Amino acid sequence: MAARLISLILGILGVSKVRQGLATNEGSAVTGIVLGILGRAFGILVLALV
């Protein structure tokens, strides 16, 4: 559960750094955001079905 939240936070921080011109890994940052959101949604879905 914590890994999903961490990936979301770090993805947002990564995109922020890309926009500031301090990093060039926008694709990895966006992937972290997307996977964090999908992981959260999947976790909520599993809890709702159990």
Number of C-alpha atoms within 10 A of each C-alpha: 9 9 11 19 17 14 21 24 15 16 23 17 14 23 22 15 16 16 12 9 9 11 12 13 12 17 13 13 23 18 14 23 24 16 17 23 16 14 18 18 13 12 13 11 11 10 9 8 6 5
